[in-house]
Amino acid sequence: MPSDKPSVLFLNRSYWPDSEATGQLLTDLCEGLVADFDVEVMSGRPNSVSSATTEPWQTMSQRNQVRIRRLKHLTLPKRRLALKALNYCSFVQSARRELKFIPRPDVVVFETDPFLLAFEADRLRRRTGCQLIGYLQDIYPDVAIATGKIRDNWLVKKLSKSLFKVYRACDRVVVLSRDMSQLLIDRGVDPERIEIIPNWADTDTIRPIETHSEFRARHGLLNAFVVMYSGNMGLTQRLTEFIDAARLTRDDSEIVYLFIGEGAQKADLQRMVAQEGLSNVRFLGYQPREHLAESLGAADLHLIPLTRECSRCLMPSKLYGVLAAGRAYLTNAVPGTELHDLTVAHETGFVVPTQDPAAIAQAIRIAKATPDRLKQMGQNGRNLAMQQYTRTVCITAFSRMLQKVLGLDYSARTMPMAVKC
């Protein structure tokens, strides 16, 4: 039976049951919008599936009222850039074929996994006349240049010009921070068409854990001061300086660095640790989402890297889970960026200079020596998460943005309050 709700089509390779943060966030968003919209997702195969996932995702065409078009594409190992590019191009080609024949949605929303989806969404807009929204978890090609993945040559400049032409044609461009917004404005996107909607955390399931930690017991960390990085270990994070800091604190046997997740840089980090003979650094794979509160809560101090070069291209989504877990963190975000200023203004963590392992090591020693200060930072973070970064707050903002684009009276419509915050 045809729905009387406005139809929204999301384009992104990563979606449930993918363990990657972008896929989990998009799943939350789509399932939170179904009260007001007829939601469909065009996605691909997950890069990482939790061992706890038992649902037959390969054949499912609908989940929690969201329709899923699962495209076939290459899934070559991601460790080499060339193979990763082939995966992306294969997915984009599949999306192009599929989009040629789908009926007109009211709105198409493209994300940046991969960033070439912007061109396919724009083709759909020109073919059908649908509304177009860019939802940029990171801004390409700027982020690739910032991480050294590509050089800023004439071909990249041409690509950038084409991408920003699509961004300027969007009815809305959604970004995660004021830094990302300013980059778009500087490149000619109308400020009136830019919406800042941050990512979020499930503050209902991710809560401070102050009792005995089963996670710490399971991994032999009961008496350790745990410095944790949890998330994708890619080039954007520049994690090598934290390994250097581990080398500088190896004399303190109580300080343990725990890296949780996967990514293109993980093998290099493991080799670096082995070459240095660091017994204070450990690695784990992605943890099941239902155990995220347990793993995040097992840290005494989290690491949230953000380099100067990347600060205008992205906002680390791991921030919100750390805040929800009520844990302090350390960041090397530069002054003037949203992450740095938020950290200082709300006293939620430590800030250190970029590319300074000695400063990182010193801050970690201070954090270990001042547990009361650390606890207060964690409480400040939890309070901030409850005020600004719950799923309900952020998904409601996205719903209202969609309704404004469609010219609807969002005040008279049902907000997605069924989503727990």
Buried (B, 14 or more C-beta within 10 A) or exposed (E): EEEEBBBBBBBBBBBBBBBBBBBBBBBBBBBBBBBBBBBBBBBBBBBBBBEEBEEEBEEEEEBEEBBBBBBEBBBBEBEEEEBBBBBBBBBBBBBBEBBEEBEEBBBBBBBBBBBBBBBBBBBBBEEBEBBBBBBBBBBBBBBBBBBEBBEEEEEBEEBBEEBBEBBBBBBBBBBBBBBBBBBBEEBEBEEEBBBBBBBBBBBBEBBBBEEEBEBBEEBEBEEBBBBBBBBBBBBBBBBBBBBBBBBBBBEBEEBBBBBBBBBBBBEBBBEBBEEBEBEBBBBBEBBEBEBBBBBBBBBBBBBBBBBBBBBBBBBBBBBBBBBBBBBBBBBBBBEEBBBBBBBBEBBBBBBBEBBBBEBBBBBBBEBBEEEEBBBBBBBBBBBBBBEBBBBBBBBBBBBBBBBBBBEBEBEEBEBBEEBEB
